[in-house]
Amino acid sequence: MSRLVRAACSGAFAAALAWGCGDGGDPTAAPQFLSLGTAPPGGAFFVVGGALAEVLGEGEDGLRVTAEATKGSGENIRRLASGELDLALSNAAVTYFAARGEDGWGQAYDVRAVMTLAPNVATFVAPSRSEIHGVGDIAGKRIVVGVAGAGFEHFIRPIVEAHGVTYADFTPLYNTQAGAVDMLTDGSAAAAFLGGAIPTASIVQATAGMDAHLVPLDPDVRGALPREYPFYRHAVVPAGTYRGQDEDYPGLDVGSMHLITRADADEALIYRITRALWERRESVVEKHPAGRAINEGNAARSTGLAFHPGAERFYREAGIWPESD
C-alpha cells in the first residue's frame, strides 16, 4: 500500500478508501494511486512496466498506477523497502539474494512475489572482431555488465565463475543496454551481457548494426546452474531471432522478470492487482509480447521467493496454484 493510501486509511478519508485498506468496501469509491518501479529505457523492464501500469488503470476498480524509470532491480528493492514504491519489477535472481541478505546485500529485504512474468534470456553478445568465442574468452577484456546498482552481478557472477572466470579477471563496465550497444559499436567494449524477453531490443540493435553473435555457454555449465539456483532455467532463443543467428541458441533464463511488493502490503490490494492483471492479460499482450507469460503454467511459478498472501489467495481461487506447493 502506498504512503498516500496508508495516510488516507488512518485519516479523515478512511471511510471513502476502506476498499483500499482491506475492509471490503466499494471498489469504485475513489482512485488509488500506486507507483511501479521499472528500469532504464532500452530493456524490456521499462516497456513491460509501462504496459502493466496502463492495464491496471484500464478497469473500473480505481487503480491508478504510475510506472517509474529506475536503475533496475537493485534500486527497486531498496525503494520498496523505504516506501517510495508500491510495486516493482525485478529480476528473480536479484530478488532471491536480496530476500536472503546474501551476496553483498548486507541485510534481508522483506519482499514478496506477486506474479512471475517473462523469462530474462540473457547472455554475452560480442562483435565478431572481438574474437570472443566462449565465456572464458572474456578474461582480460572490457565487458559491459549492466547498470551500476541494478544487481546484474547476482546472475552474471555464477555464470562466469562456472566458466572459470571471476570479475577480477576482466574489466567490468557499467551502462544501460542501449549504451552497451554503443560501446560495442565503437569498440570501447569487447562484449556486453544483454537480454530480456525474446526478442530483446538491444540485441536486435546490436546484431543489425554489426556482425555480432551470442556467446555460447558451456553445455555442462548450462546443465548444472539450474540445479544449484532456483532462478535459472533452461531457455532457447529460436534460430532467426537475431540477424546472423542461423541456429537455435541454447541459453538460460537468468532470472525471470517478476512483479514484487513488500511483505506488509495490504492483502486485499495485492489480491485485486493480481486478479486485474490475470483477467486483463490479453491487454498486456497487445502492448508487449512478454504478456504471454501471464499464463496458467507461469504466473504462479516459484523462482525461490515466497508469494504475497494476496497473490497466493487469488491463484488458489483461480485454480492455478502449483499442486506441489
C-alpha distance (Angstrom), angle and dihedral (degrees) to the residues before:
residue distance angle dihedral
M1 . . .
S2 3.79 . .
R3 3.79 122.7 .
L4 3.82 88.1 -112.6
V5 3.78 92.4 56.2
R6 3.81 94.3 41.5
A7 3.79 89.4 55.2
A8 3.79 92.1 47.2
C9 3.79 91.9 49.8
S10 3.78 90.3 56.9
G11 3.81 96.1 42.9
A12 3.77 143.0 55.7
F13 3.79 93.8 -58.7
A14 3.79 95.4 56.6
A15 3.78 94.1 110.0
A16 3.79 93.2 50.7
L17 3.80 91.9 48.0
A18 3.80 97.2 39.6
W19 3.79 90.0 116.9
G20 3.82 89.9 60.8
C21 3.81 94.0 48.0
G22 3.78 94.0 59.2
D23 3.82 96.6 -98.4
G24 3.80 95.9 120.3
G25 3.80 98.9 -118.3
D26 3.81 129.8 148.9
P27 3.84 108.7 -46.0
T28 3.83 91.2 -149.7
A29 3.82 96.3 51.6
A30 3.82 97.7 104.0
P31 3.79 139.6 -17.3
Q32 3.79 118.8 -90.6
F33 3.78 115.9 -148.1
L34 3.79 118.6 -148.4
S35 3.80 135.5 171.5
L36 3.80 126.0 -137.1
G37 3.80 121.3 -163.5
T38 3.81 116.7 -142.2
A39 3.84 127.1 162.6
P40 3.81 140.1 -98.3
P41 3.83 118.4 -56.1
G42 3.80 115.0 -90.3
G43 3.80 100.3 58.9
A44 3.79 134.8 72.6
F45 3.82 95.9 -101.8
F46 3.79 93.1 69.2
V47 3.80 94.1 50.3
V48 3.80 97.1 39.4
G49 3.80 91.8 47.2
G50 3.77 89.6 54.0
A51 3.80 90.2 49.5
L52 3.81 92.7 51.0
A53 3.80 92.2 48.4
E54 3.79 91.4 49.2
V55 3.80 93.8 48.0
L56 3.79 92.9 47.6
G57 3.80 88.2 55.2
E58 3.80 94.7 50.5
G59 3.80 96.9 78.2
E60 3.78 132.6 76.9
D61 3.80 95.1 -114.5
G62 3.80 94.7 97.5
L63 3.80 99.4 -110.9
R64 3.79 113.9 148.2
V65 3.78 112.5 -179.4
T66 3.80 128.0 -174.6
A67 3.80 117.4 -158.1
E68 3.82 111.2 -143.3
A69 3.79 125.5 -158.6
T70 3.81 109.5 -127.6
K71 3.80 138.5 161.8
G72 3.79 89.0 -91.1
S73 3.79 139.4 -109.1
G74 3.80 100.1 -9.8
E75 3.79 94.8 50.2
N76 3.80 91.3 42.1
I77 3.79 93.0 56.0
R78 3.79 92.7 48.9
R79 3.81 92.5 46.9
L80 3.80 90.9 49.4
A81 3.78 88.8 54.7
S82 3.81 92.1 49.5
G83 3.81 92.8 49.2
E84 3.81 94.6 -113.8
L85 3.81 91.4 117.4
D86 3.80 131.8 38.2
L87 3.79 98.1 -165.6
A88 3.79 133.3 13.0
L89 3.74 144.5 -178.8
S90 3.76 115.3 -124.2
N91 3.74 140.4 169.9
A92 3.80 108.1 -106.2
A93 3.80 92.3 -131.0
V94 3.79 92.4 55.3
T95 3.80 91.6 46.8
Y96 3.80 91.4 47.2
F97 3.81 92.7 60.5
A98 3.82 94.8 37.0
A99 3.81 92.3 55.0
R100 3.80 89.1 52.9
G101 3.80 96.8 41.4
E102 3.80 89.5 -124.1
D103 3.80 137.4 133.7
G104 3.79 95.8 36.4
W105 3.83 100.8 -39.3
G106 3.80 93.9 118.0
Q107 3.81 93.4 -153.7
A108 3.79 137.9 34.7
Y109 3.81 115.5 -103.3
D110 3.79 114.0 -144.7
V111 3.80 100.0 -135.5
R112 3.79 131.7 142.6
A113 3.80 136.5 -155.9
V114 3.79 120.9 -109.1
M115 3.79 100.9 176.6
T116 3.80 136.9 -7.0
L117 3.78 108.6 -130.4
A118 3.80 136.5 178.8
P119 3.78 123.6 -17.9
N120 3.79 115.8 -103.0
V121 3.77 100.0 -135.1
A122 3.77 103.4 -172.9
T123 3.76 137.7 159.4
F124 3.77 143.0 148.5
V125 3.80 114.6 -65.0
A126 3.80 117.0 -160.8
P127 3.80 135.6 -179.0
S128 3.79 112.2 -118.5
R129 3.81 90.0 -116.8
S130 3.82 90.9 63.7
E131 3.82 92.3 68.6
I132 3.80 92.2 -140.5
H133 3.79 104.6 149.5
G134 3.81 99.3 159.0
V135 3.80 137.6 18.6
G136 3.79 90.9 -100.4
D137 3.80 89.2 62.9
I138 3.83 92.1 70.4
A139 3.82 89.4 78.2
G140 3.80 110.8 114.4
K141 3.81 93.8 14.5
R142 3.81 138.5 104.5
I143 3.81 108.6 -102.8
V144 3.82 130.1 -178.2
V145 3.80 109.2 -132.3
G146 3.81 102.6 177.9
V147 3.78 136.1 -89.3
A148 3.80 117.3 -26.3
G149 3.78 109.0 -104.5
A150 3.81 95.3 16.4
G151 3.81 93.4 105.4
F152 3.80 100.3 -121.8
E153 3.80 89.6 143.0
H154 3.81 89.5 72.3
F155 3.79 91.4 70.4
I156 3.82 100.3 24.5
R157 3.81 96.9 52.4
P158 3.84 96.3 60.7
I159 3.81 89.7 49.1
V160 3.79 96.9 50.6
E161 3.80 93.7 40.6
A162 3.81 90.5 52.2
H163 3.81 85.9 56.4
G164 3.81 91.3 52.0
V165 3.81 97.0 -100.6
T166 3.80 129.5 116.1
Y167 3.80 130.0 -164.0
A168 3.81 86.9 -105.9
D169 3.81 89.7 62.1
F170 3.82 95.2 65.1
T171 3.80 137.8 29.9
P172 3.84 109.9 -101.2
L173 3.80 114.2 -145.1
Y174 3.80 122.2 -165.8
N175 3.78 123.8 -143.1
T176 3.79 143.4 123.9
Q177 3.79 118.5 -87.0
A178 3.80 90.6 -103.1
G179 3.80 90.1 48.7
A180 3.79 90.6 47.6
V181 3.80 90.6 58.1
D182 3.81 89.6 53.1
M183 3.81 89.2 52.4
L184 3.79 91.6 50.5
T185 3.79 89.6 49.0
D186 3.80 96.5 51.2
G187 3.80 93.7 40.3
S188 3.79 97.3 -116.0
A189 3.82 89.2 122.6
A190 3.79 128.6 41.0
A191 3.79 95.1 -153.6
A192 3.78 141.0 -8.1
F193 3.77 133.6 -148.8
L194 3.81 103.0 -124.3
G195 3.75 135.5 165.6
G196 3.76 151.7 103.7
A197 3.75 132.9 147.6
I198 3.81 113.5 -0.6
P199 2.99 117.6 -70.5
T200 3.79 98.4 32.8
A201 3.81 113.5 -156.8
S202 3.80 94.3 -140.5
I203 3.82 92.9 53.5
V204 3.81 90.6 46.3
Q205 3.80 88.0 53.6
A206 3.81 94.4 45.0
T207 3.80 95.4 49.1
A208 3.81 93.1 42.2
G209 3.79 93.5 53.8
M210 3.81 100.6 43.9
D211 3.78 143.9 6.8
A212 3.80 100.0 -82.2
H213 3.78 137.0 149.7
L214 3.79 142.6 -162.2
V215 3.80 106.7 -102.0
P216 3.82 108.4 -122.1
L217 3.79 121.9 -119.1
D218 3.79 121.4 -132.8
P219 3.84 104.7 -100.5
D220 3.80 92.6 -133.0
V221 3.82 91.9 51.8
R222 3.79 91.3 47.4
G223 3.79 89.6 51.5
A224 3.80 96.0 47.4
L225 3.81 104.0 44.1
P226 3.85 97.7 69.5
R227 3.80 89.0 52.9
E228 3.79 90.8 55.2
Y229 3.81 100.7 40.7
P230 3.85 124.3 35.1
F231 3.80 94.1 -147.0
Y232 3.83 96.1 62.6
R233 3.80 118.2 84.6
H234 3.77 133.2 173.0
A235 3.79 113.5 -100.7
V236 3.77 136.0 173.8
V237 3.79 127.6 -146.8
P238 3.82 103.8 -148.3
A239 3.78 118.7 -123.4
G240 3.77 112.4 -92.7
T241 3.79 95.2 28.5
Y242 3.80 90.2 117.5
R243 3.79 130.7 26.7
G244 3.78 110.8 -87.8
Q245 3.82 93.5 16.4
D246 3.80 101.3 123.5
E247 3.81 98.2 166.3
D248 3.79 137.9 42.9
Y249 3.80 110.6 -85.0
P250 3.84 113.8 -136.5
G251 3.79 101.6 -144.2
L252 3.76 143.0 147.1
D253 3.74 137.7 -99.6
V254 3.79 92.5 -131.6
G255 3.80 93.4 -163.0
S256 3.78 122.0 -29.1
M257 3.76 120.1 -114.5
H258 3.78 107.1 -104.7
L259 3.78 138.0 177.8
I260 3.80 113.0 -120.1
T261 3.79 139.9 178.9
R262 3.79 139.8 178.6
A263 3.79 118.2 -70.6
D264 3.82 90.5 -122.0
A265 3.82 95.0 52.6
D266 3.79 112.2 129.3
E267 3.81 110.3 -84.4
A268 3.80 95.3 -142.4
L269 3.80 91.2 50.5
I270 3.81 94.2 50.6
Y271 3.80 90.1 45.8
R272 3.81 89.5 55.4
I273 3.80 93.0 46.4
T274 3.80 91.8 49.7
R275 3.79 92.5 47.3
A276 3.81 92.3 46.9
L277 3.81 93.6 52.4
W278 3.79 91.9 45.7
E279 3.79 94.4 48.8
R280 3.81 92.5 44.8
R281 3.79 97.3 40.5
E282 3.80 92.5 121.2
S283 3.79 88.2 59.5
V284 3.81 89.0 55.1
V285 3.82 89.8 52.1
E286 3.80 90.0 53.4
K287 3.80 88.8 58.7
H288 3.83 99.1 39.9
P289 3.84 133.1 0.8
A290 3.82 89.2 -128.6
G291 3.81 86.1 78.8
R292 3.80 88.2 78.6
A293 3.81 86.9 76.7
I294 3.82 88.9 71.2
N295 3.79 92.0 90.4
E296 3.80 140.3 120.9
G297 3.78 94.8 -90.3
N298 3.79 99.0 44.7
A299 3.82 116.1 26.9
A300 3.81 94.3 73.7
R301 3.83 95.5 32.5
S302 3.79 113.7 130.8
T303 3.80 119.2 -122.8
G304 3.80 94.2 -179.5
L305 3.84 97.4 -75.9
A306 3.80 123.8 103.2
F307 3.81 116.4 -113.5
H308 3.78 121.5 -118.8
P309 3.84 110.9 -102.3
G310 3.81 91.2 -119.7
A311 3.80 91.9 55.6
E312 3.79 92.6 43.5
R313 3.80 91.1 51.6
F314 3.78 91.3 54.4
Y315 3.80 93.8 47.0
R316 3.79 91.6 50.0
E317 3.79 92.0 49.1
A318 3.81 90.5 47.3
G319 3.80 90.6 50.8
I320 3.80 95.7 -121.8
W321 3.79 100.5 105.9
P322 3.85 107.3 121.5
E323 3.80 110.3 -99.8
S324 3.80 91.8 -137.8
D325 3.81 88.7 64.8
